[in-house]
Amino acid sequence: MDWQQAVSLVIVAGAGMALAFSKFYPRKLRFVQSGHCGCVTATPARAAPQSSIVFHARKGQRPEVRLRMR
């Protein structure tokens, strides 16, 4: 076994150990602080209405930017 095979074996073993560690010790989710996407979910009950921007384009046509005010 040369040094490249040894290094690749160490990398694969490290990755396997990291995956096994994450399977047996999953991290705890705290929905009070953040949601599954990493964004803050603790928002006020009466939040301001949100707007959205939609970019719409088709081949051969002019691109459009649509604003939806809610």
NUZA-683908 format. One line per 10 residues: number of its first residue (from 1); their letters; for each residue x negated, y negated, z negated of N, C-alpha, C. Coordinates in Angstrom, 3 decimals. Each point is the difference from the previous one (the first is absolute). Layout:
N
NUM = a = X,Y,Z,X,Y,Z,X,Y,Z; ...
% end
This chain:
70
1 = mdwqqavslv = -0.855,1.169,0.000,0.855,-1.169,0.000,-0.904,-1.236,0.000; 0.183,-0.876,0.959,-0.803,-1.209,0.044,0.672,-1.113,-0.806; -0.641,-1.146,-0.049,0.488,-1.067,-0.877,1.327,-0.577,0.487; 0.281,0.004,1.296,1.261,-0.543,0.499,1.183,0.865,-0.421; -0.164,1.290,0.007,1.066,0.884,-0.462,0.227,-0.167,-1.494; -1.073,-0.184,-0.754,0.135,-0.191,-1.449,0.737,-1.296,-0.320; -0.344,-1.072,0.723,0.665,-1.288,-0.230,1.470,0.091,0.389; 0.310,0.631,1.120,1.400,0.118,0.404,0.776,0.875,-0.982; -0.624,1.026,-0.542,0.660,0.838,-0.999,0.285,-0.779,-1.279; -0.918,-0.859,-0.405,0.218,-0.838,-1.184,1.141,-0.978,0.244
11 = ivagagmala = 0.079,-0.571,1.191,1.083,-0.939,0.326,1.347,0.712,-0.012; 0.072,1.171,0.602,1.250,0.754,0.030,0.402,0.441,-1.397; -0.955,0.427,-0.804,0.304,0.409,-1.381,0.491,-1.186,-0.818; -0.593,-1.172,0.197,0.448,-1.201,-0.711,1.413,-0.400,0.387; 0.295,0.094,1.283,1.352,-0.327,0.458,1.015,0.997,-0.554; -0.371,1.280,-0.030,0.899,1.012,-0.567,0.244,-0.215,-1.479; -1.056,-0.387,-0.725,0.165,-0.271,-1.432,0.879,-1.225,-0.226; -0.141,-1.025,0.834,0.836,-1.191,-0.133,1.464,0.327,0.282; 0.260,0.815,1.023,1.380,0.395,0.291,0.589,0.848,-1.116; -0.788,0.917,-0.562,0.487,0.833,-1.094,0.269,-0.847,-1.244
21 = fskfyprklr = -0.861,-0.971,-0.251,0.199,-0.878,-1.159,1.282,-0.798,0.153; 0.259,-0.512,1.204,1.211,-0.793,0.207,1.255,0.861,-0.063; -0.117,1.286,0.314,1.170,0.882,-0.080,0.337,0.341,-1.439; -1.013,0.270,-0.812,0.250,0.400,-1.378,0.195,-1.184,-0.935; -0.534,-1.150,0.341,0.148,-1.196,-0.824,0.524,-1.144,0.857; 1.291,0.038,0.366,0.535,-1.081,0.838,0.079,-1.302,-0.799; -0.135,-1.116,0.692,0.064,-1.276,-0.702,1.446,-0.320,-0.357; 0.159,-0.715,-1.060,1.334,-0.331,-0.477,0.524,-1.224,0.738; 1.235,0.080,0.451,0.624,-1.123,0.679,0.699,-0.877,-1.019; -0.214,-1.276,0.117,0.662,-0.955,-0.877,0.850,-0.910,0.874
31 = fvqsghcgcv = 1.295,0.295,0.040,0.886,-0.758,0.867,0.291,-1.388,-0.545; -0.319,-0.255,-1.263,0.206,-1.336,-0.546,-1.013,-0.955,0.602; -1.231,0.468,0.185,-1.045,-0.870,0.526,0.001,-0.037,1.519; 0.085,1.150,0.622,-0.022,0.018,1.458,0.748,1.221,0.512; 0.418,-0.064,1.242,0.711,1.099,0.625,-0.946,0.932,0.706; 0.561,0.904,0.781,-0.818,0.977,0.702,-0.836,-0.626,1.104; 0.388,-1.184,0.455,-0.745,-0.644,1.083,-1.070,-0.945,-0.525; -0.060,-0.204,-1.321,-0.986,-0.897,-0.568,0.521,-1.410,-0.199; 1.242,-0.254,0.404,0.563,-1.328,-0.172,0.713,-0.082,-1.348; 0.193,-1.196,-0.477,0.644,-0.200,-1.297,1.497,0.188,0.167
41 = tatparaapq = 0.595,0.866,-0.837,1.430,0.274,0.118,0.814,-0.753,-1.045; -0.650,-0.580,-0.962,0.719,-0.723,-1.033,0.350,-1.391,0.526; 1.141,-0.132,0.682,0.439,-1.276,0.550,1.216,-0.471,-0.769; 0.255,-1.286,-0.012,1.199,-0.490,-0.683,1.270,0.539,0.649; 1.053,0.080,-0.780,1.255,0.558,0.491,0.597,-0.863,1.110; -0.128,-1.302,-0.112,0.546,-0.900,1.005,-1.147,-0.606,0.813; -0.537,0.791,0.856,-1.091,-0.477,0.850,0.578,-0.811,1.155; -0.806,-0.894,0.531,0.428,-0.815,1.127,0.175,0.889,1.230; 0.931,-0.319,0.865,0.169,0.797,1.208,-1.262,-0.061,0.856; -0.319,1.116,0.611,-1.229,0.087,0.765,0.277,-0.132,1.489
51 = ssivfharkg = -0.965,-0.545,0.698,0.070,-0.121,1.445,-0.870,1.081,0.614; 0.200,0.257,1.266,-0.846,0.961,0.683,-0.371,-0.536,1.366; -1.165,0.401,0.456,-0.500,-0.385,1.309,-0.125,1.268,0.830; 0.585,0.002,1.194,-0.045,1.157,0.884,-0.685,-0.426,1.291; -1.052,0.715,0.372,-0.686,-0.233,1.266,0.547,1.005,1.010; 0.503,-0.483,1.106,0.646,0.853,0.993,-0.628,-0.270,1.361; -0.493,1.044,0.642,-0.595,-0.163,1.323,0.274,1.244,0.826; 0.275,-0.219,1.276,0.165,1.089,0.952,-0.865,-0.272,1.204; -0.347,1.057,0.665,-0.871,-0.112,1.161,0.705,-0.789,1.103; -0.663,-1.010,0.502,0.568,-0.810,1.071,0.889,-1.122,-0.482
61 = qrpevrlrmr = 0.262,-0.085,-1.304,0.839,-1.063,-0.533,-0.821,-0.883,-0.928; 0.585,-1.101,-0.328,-0.655,-0.949,-0.883,0.122,0.457,-1.456; -1.087,-0.039,-0.769,0.096,0.400,-1.412,0.846,-0.995,-0.805; 0.693,0.512,-0.998,0.860,-0.824,-0.840,-0.398,0.152,-1.455; 0.197,-1.059,-0.743,-0.165,0.041,-1.452,1.352,-0.397,-0.584; 0.610,0.919,-0.716,1.328,-0.241,-0.560,-0.117,-0.180,-1.512; 0.632,-1.050,-0.508,0.044,-0.262,-1.424,1.384,0.289,-0.520; 0.089,0.806,-1.027,1.296,0.302,-0.618,0.013,-0.641,-1.379; 0.811,-1.020,-0.146,0.131,-0.688,-1.283,1.180,0.603,-0.747; -0.269,0.471,-1.174,1.069,0.606,-0.787,0.294,-0.828,-1.208
% end
